[in-house]
Amino acid sequence: MEETYLLNVEGVKKKILHGGQGELPKFQDGSKITFHFQTLKDNFERTVIDDSREAGIPMEIIVGKMFKMEIWETLLSSMRAGEVAEFWCDAIHTGMYALVSKGMRRIAEGRDPLEGQKHRCGMGNMFDYHSTGYDDLDELQRTPQPLIFIMELFRVEEPSAYKRDTWAMSKEEKLAAVPVLHSEGNRLVLRKEFRQAAAKYQEAVICLRNLQAKEKPWEDGWLKLESLVTPLVLNYCQCQLELGEYYEVLEHTTELLQKHKDNAKAYFKRAKAHAAVWNEREAREDFLRVADLDPAMAAAVKKELKQLGERMRKKHGREKPACRASCCHGLLSGLQEFPDEEEGLSLHSQHPSCRMDLSNLAGRG
């Protein structure tokens, strides 16, 4: 093993555990670095705090995107592909590790890494919360200390060599991506590939929501972005209607209408979702609201109300004979000398007219 000090970096020591191959990669803004890491305490036991191999997938960071552990870019930029190195870092470089680790753990658990955070810098968030939710990270937050990072560098990709995730894009890149994604979604709709189209619309919405998070709500910049979000959400909901994801539609249209109370198209899509899950009263209210807001949609509303009425009559027509049969069965059971009450209860509880109709519940994607 070779021990060296990184040039011009105070409070860092490096040991090369396994040499890499070739020349040092070219690290530039936007390059994607893929690596495995292990974090250990600088104690006698070398207690393991985190190990990316346990999650089963390597870590990725984008150079120049203000990753909270800035020292990691410095460490990785000293490595060759295939190299394994151990870095000792003083506490001046590890103060943010608890927050970084918290986010990575939440992602591994399938949770939102930003859940509960306010829109402010990482240090502000650290002061806001007494607990990270993990005892070992709480200790690191209370007592900043040196840490050891063992890293294995897999590859470094130039910005043009991979498709960037939304979070890795600049403001200009996100704004440029939105109309492209919108157009791709529309093209997929024409081909009736609704699931793929919904994914395009959703990605475009995420781009815009990320930009909105940096604007003050209801001011000009925020409103301009919101005007782009609304048609994308409506297109997404139309795809979900086609896919039978009615409760997804109810959720997103209701959220949209909380901000835009006079959006006739949102009411129309929500009405269709209500109708699909047998919410007759809610569907009628929304359809009538559409006709009131946009007289040009009156013909479409009339058609939908007619179809709703026909569906409800058929549903009630199917239920009435079944209810009569159930009632007759109950009367006959009551005439038996020793009625089997448990069996009678079971038959009654299984009847569709005596419980919530779940036949149209669509699974959440």
C-alpha positions in Angstrom: 0.0 0.0 0.0 1.2 3.5 -0.9 0.4 6.4 1.4 0.4 9.9 0.0 -1.0 13.3 0.8 -3.3 14.8 -1.7 -1.7 17.9 -3.2 -3.0 21.2 -1.9 -5.7 19.6 0.2 -5.5 20.1 3.9 -6.8 17.4 6.2 -6.8 14.6 3.7 -4.6 11.5 3.5 -4.8 8.8 0.8 -3.8 5.2 0.6 -4.0 3.3 -2.7 -5.2 -0.2 -1.9 -5.4 -1.3 -5.5 -3.9 0.5 -8.5 -6.1 1.6 -11.3 -5.6 1.5 -15.1 -4.6 4.1 -17.7 -4.3 7.8 -17.3 -6.3 10.0 -14.9 -9.8 10.5 -16.4 -10.9 13.9 -17.6 -13.1 15.4 -14.9 -15.2 18.3 -16.1 -18.5 20.0 -15.1 -21.3 17.6 -16.0 -19.1 14.4 -16.0 -20.8 11.5 -14.3 -18.7 9.5 -11.8 -19.8 6.0 -10.9 -18.2 4.4 -7.8 -18.7 2.2 -4.7 -17.9 3.6 -1.3 -17.7 2.5 2.3 -17.7 5.0 5.2 -16.0 4.1 8.5 -15.3 5.8 11.8 -11.7 6.6 12.6 -11.7 4.4 15.7 -10.0 1.2 16.8 -12.9 -0.9 15.5 -13.2 1.1 12.2 -17.0 1.0 12.7 -18.8 0.8 9.3 -21.4 3.6 8.9 -22.4 3.1 5.3 -21.6 0.7 2.5 -23.0 1.2 -1.0 -22.5 -2.5 -1.9 -25.2 -3.3 0.7 -27.7 -1.3 -1.4 -26.7 -3.4 -4.5 -26.1 -0.4 -6.8 -23.1 1.9 -7.1 -23.2 5.6 -6.3 -23.3 8.3 -9.0 -22.5 12.0 -8.7 -22.3 14.7 -11.3 -19.2 17.0 -11.2 -20.0 20.6 -10.5 -23.6 20.0 -9.3 -23.0 21.2 -5.7 -23.0 17.8 -4.1 -23.1 18.4 -0.4 -19.9 16.4 0.2 -17.7 18.6 -1.9 -14.6 16.7 -0.8 -15.8 13.6 -2.6 -15.3 15.2 -6.0 -11.7 16.0 -4.9 -11.1 12.5 -3.7 -12.5 10.8 -6.8 -10.7 13.2 -9.2 -7.4 11.8 -7.8 -8.3 8.2 -8.9 -8.0 6.1 -12.1 -10.6 3.7 -13.4 -10.5 0.5 -11.4 -8.6 2.0 -8.5 -9.5 1.3 -4.9 -8.3 3.9 -2.4 -8.7 4.7 1.3 -9.1 8.4 2.3 -8.8 9.8 5.8 -10.7 13.1 6.0 -10.5 15.5 8.9 -13.7 16.9 10.5 -13.5 20.1 8.5 -14.5 18.0 5.4 -17.2 15.7 7.0 -19.6 18.1 8.7 -22.3 17.5 6.1 -21.9 13.7 5.9 -24.9 13.0 8.3 -27.3 14.8 5.9 -25.8 13.2 2.8 -26.1 9.7 4.4 -29.7 10.4 5.5 -30.7 11.1 1.9 -28.9 8.0 0.5 -30.5 5.8 3.1 -34.0 7.1 2.4 -33.5 6.5 -1.3 -32.4 2.9 -0.5 -35.5 2.5 1.6 -37.7 3.8 -1.3 -38.5 7.0 0.5 -38.3 10.7 -0.6 -34.8 11.9 0.3 -36.1 15.5 0.7 -39.1 14.6 2.8 -39.6 17.2 5.5 -36.9 19.5 4.3 -37.5 23.2 4.0 -36.1 25.1 1.0 -32.8 26.3 2.3 -29.2 25.3 2.3 -28.0 22.0 3.9 -26.5 23.7 6.9 -29.8 25.4 7.6 -31.6 22.1 7.4 -29.1 20.6 9.9 -30.0 23.3 12.4 -33.7 22.9 11.8 -33.9 19.3 12.9 -32.8 17.7 16.1 -32.8 14.2 14.6 -32.0 12.6 11.3 -34.0 9.5 12.2 -30.9 7.4 12.5 -29.0 7.2 15.9 -25.5 6.8 14.4 -26.1 9.8 12.1 -27.4 11.9 15.0 -24.2 11.2 16.8 -22.1 12.4 13.8 -24.2 15.5 13.6 -23.7 16.3 17.3 -20.0 15.5 17.3 -18.3 16.2 13.9 -15.3 13.9 13.6 -12.8 12.5 11.1 -14.1 9.8 8.8 -12.5 7.2 6.5 -13.9 6.7 3.0 -12.9 3.6 0.9 -13.7 4.2 -2.7 -13.6 2.1 -5.9 -13.9 4.1 -9.1 -15.7 2.4 -11.9 -16.0 5.0 -14.7 -16.1 8.6 -15.6 -18.5 9.6 -18.4 -18.4 12.8 -20.3 -21.6 15.0 -20.3 -22.4 14.0 -23.9 -22.0 10.3 -23.2 -25.1 9.7 -21.1 -28.7 10.8 -20.7 -28.9 13.2 -17.9 -31.4 12.8 -15.1 -33.6 15.8 -14.5 -31.9 16.7 -11.2 -28.6 16.9 -13.0 -29.7 19.4 -15.7 -29.1 23.1 -15.5 -32.1 25.6 -15.6 -31.6 26.2 -19.3 -31.4 22.4 -20.0 -34.6 21.8 -18.1 -36.5 24.6 -20.0 -35.2 23.3 -23.3 -36.2 19.7 -22.4 -39.9 20.5 -21.6 -41.2 21.2 -25.1 -39.3 18.2 -26.4 -40.8 15.9 -23.8 -44.3 17.4 -24.4 -44.0 16.7 -28.2 -42.7 13.2 -27.6 -45.7 12.6 -25.3 -48.2 13.8 -27.9 -46.6 11.6 -30.5 -46.9 8.5 -28.2 -50.6 9.4 -27.6 -51.3 9.3 -31.3 -49.8 5.8 -31.3 -52.0 4.9 -28.3 -48.9 4.2 -26.2 -50.4 5.9 -23.2 -48.1 4.6 -20.5 -45.0 5.8 -22.3 -46.7 9.1 -23.1 -47.6 9.6 -19.4 -43.9 9.0 -18.5 -42.9 11.8 -20.9 -45.4 14.3 -19.5 -44.4 13.4 -16.0 -40.8 14.0 -16.7 -41.6 17.4 -18.1 -43.6 18.3 -15.1 -40.7 17.3 -12.8 -38.4 19.6 -14.7 -40.8 22.5 -14.2 -41.5 21.7 -10.6 -37.8 21.7 -9.9 -37.6 25.2 -11.4 -40.7 26.4 -9.5 -39.1 25.3 -6.2 -36.6 28.2 -6.7 -39.3 30.8 -7.3 -41.6 32.6 -4.9 -45.1 31.1 -5.2 -47.6 33.2 -7.2 -45.1 35.7 -8.4 -44.3 36.2 -12.1 -41.6 33.6 -12.5 -43.6 30.9 -10.7 -46.8 31.7 -12.6 -45.1 31.5 -15.9 -43.8 28.0 -15.1 -47.2 27.0 -13.7 -48.8 27.9 -17.1 -46.5 25.3 -18.6 -47.2 22.7 -15.9 -51.1 22.8 -16.2 -51.5 21.4 -19.7 -48.9 18.7 -19.0 -50.7 17.6 -15.9 -54.0 17.4 -17.9 -52.3 15.4 -20.6 -50.9 13.1 -18.0 -54.4 12.6 -16.5 -55.9 11.9 -19.9 -53.3 9.1 -20.3 -54.2 7.7 -16.8 -57.9 7.7 -17.8 -57.1 5.6 -20.9 -55.1 3.3 -18.6 -57.9 2.9 -16.1 -55.9 4.6 -13.3 -59.0 6.6 -12.1 -57.8 7.3 -8.6 -54.6 8.7 -9.9 -56.7 11.1 -12.0 -58.8 12.1 -9.0 -55.7 12.9 -7.0 -54.0 15.0 -9.6 -57.1 16.9 -10.9 -58.2 17.7 -7.4 -54.7 19.1 -6.6 -54.8 21.1 -9.8 -58.3 22.5 -9.0 -57.1 23.7 -5.6 -54.9 26.2 -7.4 -56.9 26.7 -10.5 -60.6 26.7 -9.5 -62.0 27.6 -12.9 -60.2 25.0 -15.1 -63.0 23.3 -17.0 -60.8 20.6 -18.5 -59.6 19.5 -15.0 -63.3 19.3 -13.9 -64.1 17.3 -17.0 -61.4 14.7 -16.5 -62.2 14.5 -12.8 -65.9 14.0 -13.6 -65.0 11.1 -15.9 -62.9 9.5 -13.2 -65.7 9.9 -10.7 -68.1 8.3 -13.2 -65.7 5.4 -13.7 -65.7 4.5 -10.0 -69.5 5.0 -9.6 -69.3 8.3 -7.7 -72.5 9.4 -9.4 -73.2 12.6 -7.4 -69.6 13.9 -7.7 -69.5 13.1 -11.4 -72.7 15.0 -12.1 -71.6 18.0 -10.0 -68.3 18.2 -11.9 -69.9 17.8 -15.4 -72.4 20.6 -14.6 -69.6 22.8 -13.4 -67.8 22.2 -16.8 -70.9 23.3 -18.7 -71.2 26.4 -16.5 -67.5 27.3 -17.0 -67.2 26.6 -20.7 -70.4 26.6 -22.8 -68.5 25.2 -25.7 -68.2 21.9 -23.9 -71.9 21.7 -23.3 -72.4 19.1 -26.0 -69.7 16.9 -24.6 -71.1 17.2 -21.1 -74.6 16.3 -22.3 -73.2 13.2 -23.9 -71.3 12.2 -20.8 -74.3 12.7 -18.5 -76.4 10.5 -20.8 -73.8 7.8 -20.7 -73.6 8.1 -16.9 -77.3 7.8 -16.5 -77.4 4.7 -18.7 -74.6 3.1 -16.7 -76.2 3.8 -13.4 -79.6 2.4 -14.5 -77.9 -0.8 -15.7 -76.0 -1.1 -12.4 -79.2 -0.6 -10.3 -81.1 -2.9 -12.6 -78.6 -5.7 -12.0 -78.7 -5.1 -8.2 -82.5 -5.2 -7.7 -83.1 -8.9 -8.7 -80.1 -9.9 -6.7 -81.4 -8.0 -3.7 -84.9 -9.6 -4.0 -83.2 -13.0 -4.1 -81.2 -12.2 -1.0 -84.3 -11.0 0.8 -86.2 -14.2 -0.1 -83.3 -16.3 1.1 -83.4 -14.5 4.4 -87.1 -15.1 4.8 -86.8 -18.8 4.0 -83.9 -19.1 6.4 -86.0 -17.5 9.1 -88.6 -20.3 8.7 -86.0 -23.0 9.3 -86.3 -24.7 12.7 -82.6 -24.4 13.4 -81.3 -21.6 11.1 -77.6 -21.4 10.4 -77.0 -17.8 11.3 -73.3 -17.8 10.4 -74.1 -19.0 6.9 -76.9 -16.4 6.5 -74.5 -13.7 7.5 -71.8 -14.9 5.1 -74.2 -14.9 2.1 -75.5 -11.4 3.0 -72.0 -9.9 3.4 -70.9 -11.3 0.0 -73.8 -9.6 -1.9 -72.6 -6.6 -4.0 -75.5 -4.5 -2.9 -74.5 -4.8 0.7 -70.9 -3.6 0.5 -68.8 -1.0 -1.2 -68.4 -1.7 -4.9 -64.6 -2.2 -5.4 -64.8 -3.6 -8.9 -63.5 -0.5 -10.5 -60.7 0.3 -8.1 -57.5 0.8 -10.2 -54.1 0.1 -8.8 -51.8 3.0 -8.3 -48.9 2.9 -10.6 
